[in-house]
Amino acid sequence: MLDCRSGVRRLDAEVQLCIADLRKTLAVPTFERLEPGWAGFEAFLTRSGTRSLVGVTPALAEAFVRSRTSSSARPSTATMHNRRTSLRLLFRTARRLQLAEGDPTLDVVLPPRVVGSFRPLTDDEIASCRDAASWWMTSQRFAASWALAEASARGAELGAVRVADVDLDEGRVWLSGGKRVEPRWAPLTNWGRDALERRLATCGGDGFVACRGNLPGSAGRTSAASAVTAVLTRAGLADEADIRPTSVAAWAGRAAFERTGNIGEAARLLGMRSLDAAARMIGWDWSK
């Protein structure tokens, strides 16, 4: 991996090492969608004379994200978002492999994919947020809050979950619902189950899972919701106009719909009485 004559890491070897690692950790559809971005980035860096990932500056990363396509057209908003996501995953892996020290895309601000609303997170954004949630090594509360959000908990539900509401054996959590949301058992993701298992090991008695200490009422709800927002901020997503904490639950509903092809399953997961409302939340257009 090192050029012994100069001590400079070869860019192509670094990128390929990261891609090989990402191939093992990402879902196949996600990997195939992002792989062209990594190849394009490597070619872009080679043309700029950059010889290692350590040498990638924020300006260089933004220049790639906004660069014209192979047909010389201006990149669409979706293309720019995909490029930025691919770089964030690449540099997350590079940091873990000690090939880079930071993320040059953190200050790359792009227009929202959806104007005037919010959208579900993408699978690769969920992966970035899981990594961000695990950053607080001294507190499992942030990862636990994110795990509940992945199970579709939102609003008051997040702060109401107690230790007794989590069924690790069945991989599910009881969510209390609210004025517009039905109470329900919600399935945990595999990542979420592991995160909650670690959190429950530190919780005493039947305390609140996602709150600081044993906060009741509105203080608990605020504490849990702020943890989800903190994870989005750490992942560099909080400033995007079309991403809100509810985007996590929308991702869960979208995943249920894509898995089953049934909007009713998405509505049940989300605790929603209206199929139309569920479709709007997950970004599915009935008319198409």
ChimeraX attribute file (.defattr): number of C-alpha atoms within 10 A of each C-alpha:
attribute: neighborCount
match mode: 1-to-1
recipient: residues
	/A:1	12
	/A:2	12
	/A:3	9
	/A:4	8
	/A:5	6
	/A:6	7
	/A:7	9
	/A:8	12
	/A:9	17
	/A:10	15
	/A:11	22
	/A:12	17
	/A:13	13
	/A:14	20
	/A:15	22
	/A:16	14
	/A:17	16
	/A:18	21
	/A:19	20
	/A:20	10
	/A:21	15
	/A:22	18
	/A:23	14
	/A:24	10
	/A:25	11
	/A:26	16
	/A:27	12
	/A:28	10
	/A:29	9
	/A:30	15
	/A:31	17
	/A:32	12
	/A:33	11
	/A:34	20
	/A:35	16
	/A:36	13
	/A:37	22
	/A:38	19
	/A:39	14
	/A:40	15
	/A:41	19
	/A:42	22
	/A:43	13
	/A:44	17
	/A:45	20
	/A:46	14
	/A:47	9
	/A:48	10
	/A:49	9
	/A:50	17
	/A:51	17
	/A:52	20
	/A:53	24
	/A:54	19
	/A:55	13
	/A:56	17
	/A:57	15
	/A:58	15
	/A:59	13
	/A:60	16
	/A:61	23
	/A:62	20
	/A:63	13
	/A:64	19
	/A:65	24
	/A:66	19
	/A:67	16
	/A:68	14
	/A:69	12
	/A:70	9
	/A:71	7
	/A:72	8
	/A:73	9
	/A:74	13
	/A:75	17
	/A:76	13
	/A:77	15
	/A:78	14
	/A:79	15
	/A:80	22
	/A:81	20
	/A:82	17
	/A:83	25
	/A:84	25
	/A:85	19
	/A:86	24
	/A:87	22
	/A:88	22
	/A:89	22
	/A:90	22
	/A:91	23
	/A:92	22
	/A:93	19
	/A:94	23
	/A:95	17
	/A:96	11
	/A:97	14
	/A:98	11
	/A:99	20
	/A:100	20
	/A:101	14
	/A:102	17
	/A:103	21
	/A:104	21
	/A:105	21
	/A:106	16
	/A:107	13
	/A:108	16
	/A:109	14
	/A:110	17
	/A:111	13
	/A:112	18
	/A:113	18
	/A:114	14
	/A:115	10
	/A:116	8
	/A:117	13
	/A:118	22
	/A:119	22
	/A:120	24
	/A:121	24
	/A:122	17
	/A:123	16
	/A:124	19
	/A:125	21
	/A:126	18
	/A:127	17
	/A:128	21
	/A:129	25
	/A:130	22
	/A:131	16
	/A:132	21
	/A:133	27
	/A:134	18
	/A:135	15
	/A:136	13
	/A:137	10
	/A:138	7
	/A:139	15
	/A:140	23
	/A:141	30
	/A:142	30
	/A:143	30
	/A:144	29
	/A:145	32
	/A:146	34
	/A:147	27
	/A:148	34
	/A:149	27
	/A:150	26
	/A:151	27
	/A:152	25
	/A:153	31
	/A:154	27
	/A:155	16
	/A:156	19
	/A:157	21
	/A:158	31
	/A:159	28
	/A:160	25
	/A:161	26
	/A:162	21
	/A:163	19
	/A:164	14
	/A:165	17
	/A:166	23
	/A:167	17
	/A:168	15
	/A:169	7
	/A:170	10
	/A:171	17
	/A:172	20
	/A:173	24
	/A:174	21
	/A:175	26
	/A:176	19
	/A:177	20
	/A:178	13
	/A:179	5
	/A:180	10
	/A:181	18
	/A:182	17
	/A:183	16
	/A:184	16
	/A:185	19
	/A:186	21
	/A:187	20
	/A:188	24
	/A:189	16
	/A:190	10
	/A:191	14
	/A:192	24
	/A:193	24
	/A:194	16
	/A:195	23
	/A:196	28
	/A:197	15
	/A:198	16
	/A:199	20
	/A:200	22
	/A:201	10
	/A:202	13
	/A:203	18
	/A:204	12
	/A:205	10
	/A:206	13
	/A:207	19
	/A:208	25
	/A:209	31
	/A:210	34
	/A:211	27
	/A:212	19
	/A:213	14
	/A:214	15
	/A:215	18
	/A:216	15
	/A:217	10
	/A:218	12
	/A:219	13
	/A:220	23
	/A:221	21
	/A:222	17
	/A:223	21
	/A:224	33
	/A:225	24
	/A:226	17
	/A:227	23
	/A:228	30
	/A:229	18
	/A:230	20
	/A:231	26
	/A:232	26
	/A:233	15
	/A:234	17
	/A:235	20
	/A:236	21
	/A:237	21
	/A:238	17
	/A:239	14
	/A:240	16
	/A:241	17
	/A:242	19
	/A:243	20
	/A:244	21
	/A:245	24
	/A:246	21
	/A:247	22
	/A:248	29
	/A:249	24
	/A:250	29
	/A:251	25
	/A:252	26
	/A:253	29
	/A:254	27
	/A:255	17
	/A:256	21
	/A:257	21
	/A:258	13
	/A:259	11
	/A:260	11
	/A:261	12
	/A:262	11
	/A:263	21
	/A:264	19
	/A:265	19
	/A:266	26
	/A:267	25
	/A:268	21
	/A:269	24
	/A:270	28
	/A:271	24
	/A:272	19
	/A:273	14
	/A:274	13
	/A:275	15
	/A:276	15
	/A:277	12
	/A:278	25
	/A:279	20
	/A:280	15
	/A:281	24
	/A:282	26
	/A:283	18
	/A:284	14
	/A:285	9
	/A:286	9
	/A:287	4
	/A:288	4
